[in-house]
C-alpha cells in the first residue's frame, strides 16, 4: 500500500523528538549528496584560522546579540 505524504507526515509527527531529529538529519544528508573530503578539509582549516585570529587578538568577536540586532536593522531598511 502506498502512503500519501499527509499520512507519512502524520506518522513522522507522532515520533519522539529524537527519532524525528534522526530522520531529518538522514534525509538532509541524502539531499546533500556525498561529502567532498577537500571541502570538509577547507572548512576545518577556515574554522581553525578564524579561531587563531580570535585567540591572538587579530580580530575582535561580536556578540550574537549585536549580530542579530545589526541584521534586523539591515533587513528593516
PQR file of N, CA, C, O and H, with PARSE charges and radii, in Angstrom:
ATOM      1  N   UNK A   1       0.839  -1.183   0.000 -0.4000 1.5000
ATOM      2  CA  UNK A   1       0.000   0.000   0.000 -0.0000 2.0000
ATOM      3  C   UNK A   1       0.884   1.246   0.000  0.5500 1.7000
ATOM      4  O   UNK A   1       1.802   1.360   0.812 -0.5500 1.4000
ATOM      5  N   UNK A   2       0.611   2.160  -0.893 -0.4000 1.5000
ATOM      6  CA  UNK A   2       1.352   3.405  -0.992 -0.0000 2.0000
ATOM      7  C   UNK A   2       0.703   4.432  -0.070  0.5500 1.7000
ATOM      8  O   UNK A   2      -0.511   4.636  -0.096 -0.5500 1.4000
ATOM      9  H   UNK A   2      -0.135   2.067  -1.553  0.4000 1.0000
ATOM     10  N   UNK A   3       1.544   5.078   0.752 -0.4000 1.5000
ATOM     11  CA  UNK A   3       1.039   6.094   1.679 -0.0000 2.0000
ATOM     12  C   UNK A   3       1.138   7.470   1.035  0.5500 1.7000
ATOM     13  O   UNK A   3       2.032   7.730   0.229 -0.5500 1.4000
ATOM     14  H   UNK A   3       2.530   4.912   0.773  0.4000 1.0000
ATOM     15  N   UNK A   4       0.228   8.328   1.394 -0.4000 1.5000
ATOM     16  CA  UNK A   4       0.287   9.710   0.920 -0.0000 2.0000
ATOM     17  C   UNK A   4       1.290  10.482   1.770  0.5500 1.7000
ATOM     18  O   UNK A   4       1.678  10.046   2.854 -0.5500 1.4000
ATOM     19  H   UNK A   4      -0.497   8.117   2.049  0.4000 1.0000
ATOM     20  N   UNK A   5       1.689  11.608   1.266 -0.4000 1.5000
ATOM     21  CA  UNK A   5       2.609  12.473   2.010 -0.0000 2.0000
ATOM     22  C   UNK A   5       1.978  12.872   3.340  0.5500 1.7000
ATOM     23  O   UNK A   5       2.657  12.939   4.365 -0.5500 1.4000
ATOM     24  H   UNK A   5       1.373  11.962   0.386  0.4000 1.0000
ATOM     25  N   UNK A   6       0.674  13.135   3.315 -0.4000 1.5000
ATOM     26  CA  UNK A   6      -0.020  13.537   4.540 -0.0000 2.0000
ATOM     27  C   UNK A   6       0.023  12.417   5.585  0.5500 1.7000
ATOM     28  O   UNK A   6       0.198  12.678   6.776 -0.5500 1.4000
ATOM     29  H   UNK A   6       0.123  13.081   2.483  0.4000 1.0000
ATOM     30  N   UNK A   7      -0.137  11.171   5.133 -0.4000 1.5000
ATOM     31  CA  UNK A   7      -0.078  10.037   6.063 -0.0000 2.0000
ATOM     32  C   UNK A   7       1.322   9.883   6.641  0.5500 1.7000
ATOM     33  O   UNK A   7       1.491   9.645   7.837 -0.5500 1.4000
ATOM     34  H   UNK A   7      -0.279  10.959   4.166  0.4000 1.0000
ATOM     35  N   UNK A   8       2.315  10.020   5.782 -0.4000 1.5000
ATOM     36  CA  UNK A   8       3.699   9.934   6.259 -0.0000 2.0000
ATOM     37  C   UNK A   8       4.000  11.047   7.258  0.5500 1.7000
ATOM     38  O   UNK A   8       4.635  10.822   8.289 -0.5500 1.4000
ATOM     39  H   UNK A   8       2.178  10.213   4.810  0.4000 1.0000
ATOM     40  N   UNK A   9       3.534  12.248   6.934 -0.4000 1.5000
ATOM     41  CA  UNK A   9       3.775  13.380   7.826 -0.0000 2.0000
ATOM     42  C   UNK A   9       3.145  13.140   9.196  0.5500 1.7000
ATOM     43  O   UNK A   9       3.763  13.422  10.223 -0.5500 1.4000
ATOM     44  H   UNK A   9       3.018  12.431   6.097  0.4000 1.0000
ATOM     45  N   UNK A  10       1.924  12.623   9.213 -0.4000 1.5000
ATOM     46  CA  UNK A  10       1.251  12.321  10.482 -0.0000 2.0000
ATOM     47  C   UNK A  10       2.056  11.310  11.301  0.5500 1.7000
ATOM     48  O   UNK A  10       2.230  11.465  12.510 -0.5500 1.4000
ATOM     49  H   UNK A  10       1.423  12.394   8.378  0.4000 1.0000
ATOM     50  N   UNK A  11       2.544  10.268  10.611 -0.4000 1.5000
ATOM     51  CA  UNK A  11       3.337   9.252  11.310 -0.0000 2.0000
ATOM     52  C   UNK A  11       4.636   9.841  11.847  0.5500 1.7000
ATOM     53  O   UNK A  11       5.033   9.556  12.977 -0.5500 1.4000
ATOM     54  H   UNK A  11       2.403  10.142   9.629  0.4000 1.0000
ATOM     55  N   UNK A  12       5.293  10.661  11.038 -0.4000 1.5000
ATOM     56  CA  UNK A  12       6.555  11.274  11.460 -0.0000 2.0000
ATOM     57  C   UNK A  12       6.334  12.172  12.661  0.5500 1.7000
ATOM     58  O   UNK A  12       7.133  12.160  13.597 -0.5500 1.4000
ATOM     59  H   UNK A  12       4.970  10.893  10.121  0.4000 1.0000
ATOM     60  N   UNK A  13       5.260  12.951  12.650 -0.4000 1.5000
ATOM     61  CA  UNK A  13       4.977  13.848  13.771 -0.0000 2.0000
ATOM     62  C   UNK A  13       4.670  13.084  15.055  0.5500 1.7000
ATOM     63  O   UNK A  13       4.785  13.641  16.147 -0.5500 1.4000
ATOM     64  H   UNK A  13       4.611  12.960  11.889  0.4000 1.0000
ATOM     65  N   UNK A  14       4.284  11.828  14.939 -0.4000 1.5000
ATOM     66  CA  UNK A  14       3.990  11.032  16.138 -0.0000 2.0000
ATOM     67  C   UNK A  14       5.255  10.424  16.752  0.5500 1.7000
ATOM     68  O   UNK A  14       5.211   9.863  17.846 -0.5500 1.4000
ATOM     69  H   UNK A  14       4.191  11.376  14.052  0.4000 1.0000
ATOM     70  N   UNK A  15       6.378  10.539  16.042 -0.4000 1.5000
ATOM     71  CA  UNK A  15       7.645  10.004  16.560 -0.0000 2.0000
ATOM     72  C   UNK A  15       8.164  10.870  17.705  0.5500 1.7000
ATOM     73  O   UNK A  15       7.740  12.012  17.879 -0.5500 1.4000
ATOM     74  H   UNK A  15       6.414  10.995  15.153  0.4000 1.0000
ATOM     75  N   UNK A  16       9.070  10.317  18.464 -0.4000 1.5000
ATOM     76  CA  UNK A  16       9.720  11.091  19.526 -0.0000 2.0000
ATOM     77  C   UNK A  16      10.591  12.172  18.897  0.5500 1.7000
ATOM     78  O   UNK A  16      10.938  12.090  17.719 -0.5500 1.4000
ATOM     79  H   UNK A  16       9.414   9.389  18.322  0.4000 1.0000
ATOM     80  N   UNK A  17      10.943  13.185  19.684 -0.4000 1.5000
ATOM     81  CA  UNK A  17      11.813  14.254  19.177 -0.0000 2.0000
ATOM     82  C   UNK A  17      13.126  13.680  18.657  0.5500 1.7000
ATOM     83  O   UNK A  17      13.603  14.074  17.593 -0.5500 1.4000
ATOM     84  H   UNK A  17      10.661  13.252  20.641  0.4000 1.0000
ATOM     85  N   UNK A  18      13.708  12.750  19.407 -0.4000 1.5000
ATOM     86  CA  UNK A  18      14.986  12.156  18.991 -0.0000 2.0000
ATOM     87  C   UNK A  18      14.850  11.425  17.662  0.5500 1.7000
ATOM     88  O   UNK A  18      15.711  11.554  16.791 -0.5500 1.4000
ATOM     89  H   UNK A  18      13.321  12.430  20.271  0.4000 1.0000
ATOM     90  N   UNK A  19      13.774  10.656  17.501 -0.4000 1.5000
ATOM     91  CA  UNK A  19      13.585   9.926  16.242 -0.0000 2.0000
ATOM     92  C   UNK A  19      13.338  10.872  15.075  0.5500 1.7000
ATOM     93  O   UNK A  19      13.848  10.644  13.978 -0.5500 1.4000
ATOM     94  H   UNK A  19      13.075  10.551  18.209  0.4000 1.0000
ATOM     95  N   UNK A  20      12.559  11.933  15.297 -0.4000 1.5000
ATOM     96  CA  UNK A  20      12.325  12.910  14.228 -0.0000 2.0000
ATOM     97  C   UNK A  20      13.629  13.605  13.838  0.5500 1.7000
ATOM     98  O   UNK A  20      13.905  13.798  12.654 -0.5500 1.4000
ATOM     99  H   UNK A  20      12.144  12.117  16.188  0.4000 1.0000
ATOM    100  N   UNK A  21      14.424  13.977  14.832 -0.4000 1.5000
ATOM    101  CA  UNK A  21      15.722  14.614  14.547 -0.0000 2.0000
ATOM    102  C   UNK A  21      16.626  13.679  13.755  0.5500 1.7000
ATOM    103  O   UNK A  21      17.282  14.101  12.802 -0.5500 1.4000
ATOM    104  H   UNK A  21      14.200  13.820  15.794  0.4000 1.0000
ATOM    105  N   UNK A  22      16.659  12.422  14.146 -0.4000 1.5000
ATOM    106  CA  UNK A  22      17.486  11.434  13.447 -0.0000 2.0000
ATOM    107  C   UNK A  22      17.035  11.298  11.996  0.5500 1.7000
ATOM    108  O   UNK A  22      17.859  11.299  11.082 -0.5500 1.4000
ATOM    109  H   UNK A  22      16.127  12.080  14.920  0.4000 1.0000
ATOM    110  N   UNK A  23      15.723  11.180  11.790 -0.4000 1.5000
ATOM    111  CA  UNK A  23      15.172  11.060  10.442 -0.0000 2.0000
ATOM    112  C   UNK A  23      15.485  12.296   9.604  0.5500 1.7000
ATOM    113  O   UNK A  23      15.879  12.182   8.443 -0.5500 1.4000
ATOM    114  H   UNK A  23      15.053  11.179  12.533  0.4000 1.0000
ATOM    115  N   UNK A  24      15.310  13.464  10.190 -0.4000 1.5000
ATOM    116  CA  UNK A  24      15.580  14.707   9.475 -0.0000 2.0000
ATOM    117  C   UNK A  24      17.043  14.802   9.059  0.5500 1.7000
ATOM    118  O   UNK A  24      17.343  15.161   7.921 -0.5500 1.4000
ATOM    119  H   UNK A  24      14.990  13.556  11.133  0.4000 1.0000
ATOM    120  N   UNK A  25      17.955  14.482   9.976 -0.4000 1.5000
ATOM    121  CA  UNK A  25      19.385  14.521   9.642 -0.0000 2.0000
ATOM    122  C   UNK A  25      19.701  13.577   8.492  0.5500 1.7000
ATOM    123  O   UNK A  25      20.452  13.927   7.581 -0.5500 1.4000
ATOM    124  H   UNK A  25      17.711  14.190  10.901  0.4000 1.0000
ATOM    125  N   UNK A  26      19.121  12.366   8.538 -0.4000 1.5000
ATOM    126  CA  UNK A  26      19.378  11.397   7.473 -0.0000 2.0000
ATOM    127  C   UNK A  26      18.830  11.866   6.129  0.5500 1.7000
ATOM    128  O   UNK A  26      19.484  11.706   5.099 -0.5500 1.4000
ATOM    129  H   UNK A  26      18.511  12.082   9.278  0.4000 1.0000
ATOM    130  N   UNK A  27      17.628  12.447   6.140 -0.4000 1.5000
ATOM    131  CA  UNK A  27      17.030  12.921   4.887 -0.0000 2.0000
ATOM    132  C   UNK A  27      17.810  14.092   4.306  0.5500 1.7000
ATOM    133  O   UNK A  27      18.023  14.149   3.095 -0.5500 1.4000
ATOM    134  H   UNK A  27      17.097  12.577   6.977  0.4000 1.0000
ATOM    135  N   UNK A  28      18.235  15.019   5.144 -0.4000 1.5000
ATOM    136  CA  UNK A  28      19.018  16.161   4.667 -0.0000 2.0000
ATOM    137  C   UNK A  28      20.360  15.677   4.119  0.5500 1.7000
ATOM    138  O   UNK A  28      20.832  16.173   3.095 -0.5500 1.4000
ATOM    139  H   UNK A  28      18.062  14.973   6.128  0.4000 1.0000
ATOM    140  N   UNK A  29      20.970  14.711   4.798 -0.4000 1.5000
ATOM    141  CA  UNK A  29      22.243  14.166   4.317 -0.0000 2.0000
ATOM    142  C   UNK A  29      22.060  13.527   2.943  0.5500 1.7000
ATOM    143  O   UNK A  29      22.929  13.652   2.080 -0.5500 1.4000
ATOM    144  H   UNK A  29      20.587  14.308   5.629  0.4000 1.0000
ATOM    145  N   UNK A  30      20.931  12.842   2.736 -0.4000 1.5000
ATOM    146  CA  UNK A  30      20.653  12.260   1.421 -0.0000 2.0000
ATOM    147  C   UNK A  30      20.541  13.343   0.353  0.5500 1.7000
ATOM    148  O   UNK A  30      21.045  13.179  -0.757 -0.5500 1.4000
ATOM    149  H   UNK A  30      20.225  12.740   3.437  0.4000 1.0000
ATOM    150  N   UNK A  31      19.883  14.443   0.687 -0.4000 1.5000
ATOM    151  CA  UNK A  31      19.728  15.532  -0.274 -0.0000 2.0000
ATOM    152  C   UNK A  31      21.065  16.213  -0.568  0.5500 1.7000
ATOM    153  O   UNK A  31      21.315  16.652  -1.691 -0.5500 1.4000
ATOM    154  H   UNK A  31      19.473  14.576   1.590  0.4000 1.0000
ATOM    155  N   UNK A  32      21.912  16.295   0.446 -0.4000 1.5000
ATOM    156  CA  UNK A  32      23.210  16.948   0.273 -0.0000 2.0000
ATOM    157  C   UNK A  32      24.151  16.144  -0.610  0.5500 1.7000
ATOM    158  O   UNK A  32      25.072  16.712  -1.198 -0.5500 1.4000
ATOM    159  H   UNK A  32      21.708  15.939   1.358  0.4000 1.0000
ATOM    160  N   UNK A  33      23.945  14.854  -0.715 -0.4000 1.5000
ATOM    161  CA  UNK A  33      24.844  14.018  -1.504 -0.0000 2.0000
ATOM    162  C   UNK A  33      26.088  13.669  -0.708  0.5500 1.7000
ATOM    163  O   UNK A  33      26.170  13.904   0.497 -0.5500 1.4000
ATOM    164  H   UNK A  33      23.198  14.393  -0.237  0.4000 1.0000
ATOM    165  N   UNK A  34      27.032  13.114  -1.402 -0.4000 1.5000
ATOM    166  CA  UNK A  34      28.259  12.676  -0.735 -0.0000 2.0000
ATOM    167  C   UNK A  34      29.115  13.868  -0.335  0.5500 1.7000
ATOM    168  O   UNK A  34      29.157  14.889  -1.021 -0.5500 1.4000
ATOM    169  H   UNK A  34      26.965  12.923  -2.381  0.4000 1.0000
ATOM    170  N   UNK A  35      29.791  13.708   0.788 -0.4000 1.5000
ATOM    171  CA  UNK A  35      30.691  14.762   1.262 -0.0000 2.0000
ATOM    172  C   UNK A  35      31.980  14.736   0.469  0.5500 1.7000
ATOM    173  O   UNK A  35      32.514  13.678   0.136 -0.5500 1.4000
ATOM    174  H   UNK A  35      29.756  12.878   1.345  0.4000 1.0000
ATOM    175  N   UNK A  36      32.459  15.924   0.178 -0.4000 1.5000
ATOM    176  CA  UNK A  36      33.722  16.071  -0.528 -0.0000 2.0000
ATOM    177  C   UNK A  36      34.812  16.279   0.520  0.5500 1.7000
ATOM    178  O   UNK A  36      34.805  17.292   1.219 -0.5500 1.4000
ATOM    179  H   UNK A  36      32.025  16.784   0.448  0.4000 1.0000
ATOM    180  N   UNK A  37      35.743  15.344   0.640 -0.4000 1.5000
ATOM    181  CA  UNK A  37      36.788  15.463   1.667 -0.0000 2.0000
ATOM    182  C   UNK A  37      37.583  16.760   1.559  0.5500 1.7000
ATOM    183  O   UNK A  37      38.023  17.302   2.573 -0.5500 1.4000
ATOM    184  H   UNK A  37      35.749  14.521   0.072  0.4000 1.0000
ATOM    185  N   UNK A  38      37.773  17.260   0.338 -0.4000 1.5000
ATOM    186  CA  UNK A  38      38.521  18.507   0.165 -0.0000 2.0000
ATOM    187  C   UNK A  38      37.744  19.699   0.711  0.5500 1.7000
ATOM    188  O   UNK A  38      38.329  20.615   1.290 -0.5500 1.4000
ATOM    189  H   UNK A  38      37.416  16.819  -0.485  0.4000 1.0000
ATOM    190  N   UNK A  39      36.427  19.685   0.527 -0.4000 1.5000
ATOM    191  CA  UNK A  39      35.590  20.769   1.058 -0.0000 2.0000
ATOM    192  C   UNK A  39      35.593  20.705   2.582  0.5500 1.7000
ATOM    193  O   UNK A  39      35.718  21.733   3.248 -0.5500 1.4000
ATOM    194  H   UNK A  39      35.952  18.941   0.057  0.4000 1.0000
ATOM    195  N   UNK A  40      35.455  19.505   3.134 -0.4000 1.5000
ATOM    196  CA  UNK A  40      35.485  19.338   4.590 -0.0000 2.0000
ATOM    197  C   UNK A  40      36.807  19.851   5.160  0.5500 1.7000
ATOM    198  O   UNK A  40      36.830  20.531   6.186 -0.5500 1.4000
ATOM    199  H   UNK A  40      35.354  18.670   2.593  0.4000 1.0000
ATOM    200  N   UNK A  41      37.895  19.519   4.489 -0.4000 1.5000
ATOM    201  CA  UNK A  41      39.228  19.959   4.926 -0.0000 2.0000
ATOM    202  C   UNK A  41      39.337  21.486   4.874  0.5500 1.7000
ATOM    203  O   UNK A  41      39.873  22.113   5.788 -0.5500 1.4000
ATOM    204  H   UNK A  41      37.876  18.967   3.656  0.4000 1.0000
ATOM    205  N   UNK A  42      38.822  22.068   3.794 -0.4000 1.5000
ATOM    206  CA  UNK A  42      38.884  23.524   3.638 -0.0000 2.0000
ATOM    207  C   UNK A  42      38.087  24.222   4.738  0.5500 1.7000
ATOM    208  O   UNK A  42      38.545  25.226   5.285 -0.5500 1.4000
ATOM    209  H   UNK A  42      38.386  21.559   3.052  0.4000 1.0000
ATOM    210  N   UNK A  43      36.893  23.702   5.074 -0.4000 1.5000
ATOM    211  CA  UNK A  43      36.093  24.304   6.139 -0.0000 2.0000
ATOM    212  C   UNK A  43      36.797  24.183   7.495  0.5500 1.7000
ATOM    213  O   UNK A  43      36.779  25.124   8.288 -0.5500 1.4000
ATOM    214  H   UNK A  43      36.521  22.886   4.631  0.4000 1.0000
ATOM    215  N   UNK A  44      37.411  23.041   7.758 -0.4000 1.5000
ATOM    216  CA  UNK A  44      38.134  22.857   9.012 -0.0000 2.0000
ATOM    217  C   UNK A  44      39.292  23.842   9.103  0.5500 1.7000
ATOM    218  O   UNK A  44      39.501  24.461  10.146 -0.5500 1.4000
ATOM    219  H   UNK A  44      37.426  22.277   7.114  0.4000 1.0000
ATOM    220  N   UNK A  45      40.040  23.988   8.025 -0.4000 1.5000
ATOM    221  CA  UNK A  45      41.158  24.938   8.022 -0.0000 2.0000
ATOM    222  C   UNK A  45      40.666  26.368   8.239  0.5500 1.7000
ATOM    223  O   UNK A  45      41.299  27.138   8.962 -0.5500 1.4000
ATOM    224  H   UNK A  45      39.870  23.485   7.177  0.4000 1.0000
ATOM    225  N   UNK A  46      39.540  26.727   7.616 -0.4000 1.5000
ATOM    226  CA  UNK A  46      38.979  28.065   7.783 -0.0000 2.0000
ATOM    227  C   UNK A  46      38.559  28.307   9.230  0.5500 1.7000
ATOM    228  O   UNK A  46      38.822  29.372   9.789 -0.5500 1.4000
ATOM    229  H   UNK A  46      39.026  26.101   7.029  0.4000 1.0000
ATOM    230  N   UNK A  47      37.905  27.316   9.831 -0.4000 1.5000
ATOM    231  CA  UNK A  47      37.471  27.447  11.223 -0.0000 2.0000
ATOM    232  C   UNK A  47      38.681  27.593  12.145  0.5500 1.7000
ATOM    233  O   UNK A  47      38.663  28.402  13.073 -0.5500 1.4000
ATOM    234  H   UNK A  47      37.691  26.451   9.377  0.4000 1.0000
ATOM    235  N   UNK A  48      39.722  26.819  11.893 -0.4000 1.5000
ATOM    236  CA  UNK A  48      40.934  26.910  12.714 -0.0000 2.0000
ATOM    237  C   UNK A  48      41.611  28.271  12.553  0.5500 1.7000
ATOM    238  O   UNK A  48      42.087  28.847  13.531 -0.5500 1.4000
ATOM    239  H   UNK A  48      39.737  26.162  11.139  0.4000 1.0000
ATOM    240  N   UNK A  49      41.656  28.782  11.330 -0.4000 1.5000
ATOM    241  CA  UNK A  49      42.252  30.101  11.078 -0.0000 2.0000
ATOM    242  C   UNK A  49      41.498  31.191  11.830  0.5500 1.7000
ATOM    243  O   UNK A  49      42.099  32.062  12.459 -0.5500 1.4000
ATOM    244  H   UNK A  49      41.269  28.314  10.535  0.4000 1.0000
ATOM    245  N   UNK A  50      40.154  31.125  11.751 -0.4000 1.5000
ATOM    246  CA  UNK A  50      39.345  32.131  12.437 -0.0000 2.0000
ATOM    247  C   UNK A  50      39.510  32.047  13.947  0.5500 1.7000
ATOM    248  O   UNK A  50      39.560  33.074  14.624 -0.5500 1.4000
ATOM    249  H   UNK A  50      39.666  30.417  11.240  0.4000 1.0000
ATOM    250  N   UNK A  51      39.595  30.840  14.475 -0.4000 1.5000
ATOM    251  CA  UNK A  51      39.800  30.674  15.914 -0.0000 2.0000
ATOM    252  C   UNK A  51      41.133  31.268  16.339  0.5500 1.7000
ATOM    253  O   UNK A  51      41.214  31.966  17.350 -0.5500 1.4000
ATOM    254  H   UNK A  51      39.555  30.006  13.925  0.4000 1.0000
ATOM    255  N   UNK A  52      42.194  30.987  15.555 -0.4000 1.5000
ATOM    256  CA  UNK A  52      43.518  31.544  15.878 -0.0000 2.0000
ATOM    257  C   UNK A  52      43.487  33.066  15.863  0.5500 1.7000
ATOM    258  O   UNK A  52      44.072  33.708  16.735 -0.5500 1.4000
ATOM    259  H   UNK A  52      42.128  30.420  14.734  0.4000 1.0000
ATOM    260  N   UNK A  53      42.808  33.646  14.876 -0.4000 1.5000
ATOM    261  CA  UNK A  53      42.719  35.103  14.796 -0.0000 2.0000
ATOM    262  C   UNK A  53      42.014  35.679  16.015  0.5500 1.7000
ATOM    263  O   UNK A  53      42.432  36.713  16.536 -0.5500 1.4000
ATOM    264  H   UNK A  53      42.333  33.125  14.168  0.4000 1.0000
ATOM    265  N   UNK A  54      40.961  35.036  16.473 -0.4000 1.5000
ATOM    266  CA  UNK A  54      40.273  35.487  17.687 -0.0000 2.0000
ATOM    267  C   UNK A  54      41.182  35.354  18.898  0.5500 1.7000
ATOM    268  O   UNK A  54      41.318  36.280  19.698 -0.5500 1.4000
ATOM    269  H   UNK A  54      40.621  34.196  16.050  0.4000 1.0000
ATOM    270  N   UNK A  55      41.801  34.190  19.017 -0.4000 1.5000
ATOM    271  CA  UNK A  55      42.660  33.902  20.166 -0.0000 2.0000
ATOM    272  C   UNK A  55      43.859  34.846  20.234  0.5500 1.7000
ATOM    273  O   UNK A  55      44.257  35.283  21.314 -0.5500 1.4000
ATOM    274  H   UNK A  55      41.691  33.438  18.367  0.4000 1.0000
ATOM    275  N   UNK A  56      44.425  35.154  19.076 -0.4000 1.5000
ATOM    276  CA  UNK A  56      45.615  36.013  19.027 -0.0000 2.0000
ATOM    277  C   UNK A  56      45.276  37.498  19.036  0.5500 1.7000
ATOM    278  O   UNK A  56      46.181  38.332  19.043 -0.5500 1.4000
ATOM    279  H   UNK A  56      44.102  34.799  18.199  0.4000 1.0000
ATOM    280  N   UNK A  57      43.995  37.845  19.036 -0.4000 1.5000
ATOM    281  CA  UNK A  57      43.594  39.243  19.079 -0.0000 2.0000
ATOM    282  C   UNK A  57      43.693  39.963  17.746  0.5500 1.7000
ATOM    283  O   UNK A  57      43.638  41.191  17.697 -0.5500 1.4000
ATOM    284  H   UNK A  57      43.260  37.167  19.031  0.4000 1.0000
ATOM    285  N   UNK A  58      43.839  39.208  16.666 -0.4000 1.5000
ATOM    286  CA  UNK A  58      43.923  39.808  15.332 -0.0000 2.0000
ATOM    287  C   UNK A  58      42.567  40.400  14.949  0.5500 1.7000
ATOM    288  O   UNK A  58      42.493  41.450  14.310 -0.5500 1.4000
ATOM    289  H   UNK A  58      43.884  38.210  16.706  0.4000 1.0000
ATOM    290  N   UNK A  59      41.510  39.721  15.344 -0.4000 1.5000
ATOM    291  CA  UNK A  59      40.152  40.207  15.109 -0.0000 2.0000
ATOM    292  C   UNK A  59      39.411  40.211  16.441  0.5500 1.7000
ATOM    293  O   UNK A  59      39.802  39.528  17.387 -0.5500 1.4000
ATOM    294  H   UNK A  59      41.570  38.869  15.864  0.4000 1.0000
ATOM    295  N   UNK A  60      38.346  40.987  16.496 -0.4000 1.5000
ATOM    296  CA  UNK A  60      37.539  41.060  17.714 -0.0000 2.0000
ATOM    297  C   UNK A  60      36.185  40.419  17.443  0.5500 1.7000
ATOM    298  O   UNK A  60      35.549  40.680  16.421 -0.5500 1.4000
ATOM    299  H   UNK A  60      38.029  41.542  15.727  0.4000 1.0000
ATOM    300  N   UNK A  61      35.762  39.584  18.368 -0.4000 1.5000
ATOM    301  CA  UNK A  61      34.473  38.928  18.221 -0.0000 2.0000
ATOM    302  C   UNK A  61      33.313  39.899  18.414  0.5500 1.7000
ATOM    303  O   UNK A  61      33.465  40.956  19.026 -0.5500 1.4000
ATOM    304  H   UNK A  61      36.278  39.372  19.198  0.4000 1.0000
ATOM    305  N   UNK A  62      32.164  39.524  17.886 -0.4000 1.5000
ATOM    306  CA  UNK A  62      30.950  40.321  18.027 -0.0000 2.0000
ATOM    307  C   UNK A  62      29.914  39.451  18.723  0.5500 1.7000
ATOM    308  O   UNK A  62      29.726  38.288  18.365 -0.5500 1.4000
ATOM    309  H   UNK A  62      32.041  38.665  17.389  0.4000 1.0000
ATOM    310  N   UNK A  63      29.248  40.018  19.715 -0.4000 1.5000
ATOM    311  CA  UNK A  63      28.251  39.233  20.440 -0.0000 2.0000
ATOM    312  C   UNK A  63      27.093  38.861  19.513  0.5500 1.7000
ATOM    313  O   UNK A  63      26.776  39.586  18.570 -0.5500 1.4000
ATOM    314  H   UNK A  63      29.401  40.962  20.005  0.4000 1.0000
ATOM    315  N   UNK A  64      26.479  37.730  19.797 -0.4000 1.5000
ATOM    316  CA  UNK A  64      25.344  37.300  18.967 -0.0000 2.0000
ATOM    317  C   UNK A  64      24.220  38.326  19.046  0.5500 1.7000
ATOM    318  O   UNK A  64      23.506  38.536  18.065 -0.5500 1.4000
ATOM    319  H   UNK A  64      26.737  37.140  20.563  0.4000 1.0000
ATOM    320  N   UNK A  65      24.054  38.968  20.200 -0.4000 1.5000
ATOM    321  CA  UNK A  65      23.019  39.997  20.343 -0.0000 2.0000
ATOM    322  C   UNK A  65      23.242  41.109  19.323  0.5500 1.7000
ATOM    323  O   UNK A  65      22.302  41.552  18.663 -0.5500 1.4000
ATOM    324  H   UNK A  65      24.634  38.798  20.996  0.4000 1.0000
ATOM    325  N   UNK A  66      24.496  41.559  19.196 -0.4000 1.5000
ATOM    326  CA  UNK A  66      24.809  42.625  18.234 -0.0000 2.0000
ATOM    327  C   UNK A  66      24.657  42.153  16.788  0.5500 1.7000
ATOM    328  O   UNK A  66      24.192  42.905  15.932 -0.5500 1.4000
ATOM    329  H   UNK A  66      25.260  41.200  19.732  0.4000 1.0000
ATOM    330  N   UNK A  67      25.048  40.913  16.521 -0.4000 1.5000
ATOM    331  CA  UNK A  67      24.912  40.374  15.170 -0.0000 2.0000
ATOM    332  C   UNK A  67      23.445  40.386  14.752  0.5500 1.7000
ATOM    333  O   UNK A  67      23.111  40.849  13.661 -0.5500 1.4000
ATOM    334  H   UNK A  67      25.425  40.302  17.216  0.4000 1.0000
ATOM    335  N   UNK A  68      22.560  39.872  15.628 -0.4000 1.5000
ATOM    336  CA  UNK A  68      21.145  39.818  15.280 -0.0000 2.0000
ATOM    337  C   UNK A  68      20.527  41.215  15.216  0.5500 1.7000
ATOM    338  O   UNK A  68      19.665  41.479  14.378 -0.5500 1.4000
ATOM    339  H   UNK A  68      22.831  39.496  16.514  0.4000 1.0000
ATOM    340  N   UNK A  69      20.971  42.104  16.102 -0.4000 1.5000
ATOM    341  CA  UNK A  69      20.469  43.477  16.068 -0.0000 2.0000
ATOM    342  C   UNK A  69      20.844  44.147  14.749  0.5500 1.7000
ATOM    343  O   UNK A  69      20.004  44.782  14.110 -0.5500 1.4000
ATOM    344  H   UNK A  69      21.672  41.889  16.782  0.4000 1.0000
ATOM    345  N   UNK A  70      22.100  44.005  14.344 -0.4000 1.5000
ATOM    346  CA  UNK A  70      22.552  44.584  13.081 -0.0000 2.0000
ATOM    347  C   UNK A  70      21.820  43.970  11.892  0.5500 1.7000
ATOM    348  O   UNK A  70      21.458  44.667  10.944 -0.5500 1.4000
ATOM    349  H   UNK A  70      22.781  43.489  14.863  0.4000 1.0000
ATOM    350  N   UNK A  71      21.611  42.673  11.956 -0.4000 1.5000
ATOM    351  CA  UNK A  71      20.884  42.000  10.862 -0.0000 2.0000
ATOM    352  C   UNK A  71      19.464  42.509  10.750  0.5500 1.7000
ATOM    353  O   UNK A  71      18.988  42.794   9.651 -0.5500 1.4000
ATOM    354  H   UNK A  71      21.905  42.108  12.726  0.4000 1.0000
ATOM    355  N   UNK A  72      18.776  42.628  11.891 -0.4000 1.5000
ATOM    356  CA  UNK A  72      17.408  43.138  11.878 -0.0000 2.0000
ATOM    357  C   UNK A  72      17.361  44.565  11.328  0.5500 1.7000
ATOM    358  O   UNK A  72      16.477  44.905  10.541 -0.5500 1.4000
ATOM    359  H   UNK A  72      19.163  42.397  12.784  0.4000 1.0000
ATOM    360  N   UNK A  73      18.316  45.394  11.749 -0.4000 1.5000
ATOM    361  CA  UNK A  73      18.366  46.772  11.264 -0.0000 2.0000
ATOM    362  C   UNK A  73      18.546  46.824   9.751  0.5500 1.7000
ATOM    363  O   UNK A  73      17.902  47.621   9.071 -0.5500 1.4000
ATOM    364  H   UNK A  73      19.034  45.117  12.388  0.4000 1.0000
ATOM    365  N   UNK A  74      19.429  45.967   9.225 -0.4000 1.5000
ATOM    366  CA  UNK A  74      19.679  45.967   7.781 -0.0000 2.0000
ATOM    367  C   UNK A  74      18.463  45.467   7.016  0.5500 1.7000
ATOM    368  O   UNK A  74      18.168  45.961   5.928 -0.5500 1.4000
ATOM    369  H   UNK A  74      19.953  45.319   9.778  0.4000 1.0000
ATOM    370  N   UNK A  75      17.757  44.491   7.574 -0.4000 1.5000
ATOM    371  CA  UNK A  75      16.575  43.957   6.894 -0.0000 2.0000
ATOM    372  C   UNK A  75      15.426  44.945   6.915  0.5500 1.7000
ATOM    373  O   UNK A  75      14.594  44.945   6.008 -0.5500 1.4000
ATOM    374  H   UNK A  75      17.997  44.089   8.458  0.4000 1.0000
ATOM    375  N   UNK A  76      15.368  45.782   7.929 -0.4000 1.5000
ATOM    376  CA  UNK A  76      14.250  46.727   8.072 -0.0000 2.0000
ATOM    377  C   UNK A  76      14.466  48.020   7.291  0.5500 1.7000
ATOM    378  O   UNK A  76      13.592  48.886   7.298 -0.5500 1.4000
ATOM    379  H   UNK A  76      16.044  45.782   8.666  0.4000 1.0000
ATOM    380  N   UNK A  77      15.592  48.172   6.625 -0.4000 1.5000
ATOM    381  CA  UNK A  77      15.860  49.396   5.860 -0.0000 2.0000
ATOM    382  C   UNK A  77      15.004  49.454   4.624  0.5500 1.7000
ATOM    383  O   UNK A  77      15.092  50.413   3.857 -0.5500 1.4000
ATOM    384  H   UNK A  77      16.303  47.468   6.620  0.4000 1.0000
TER
END
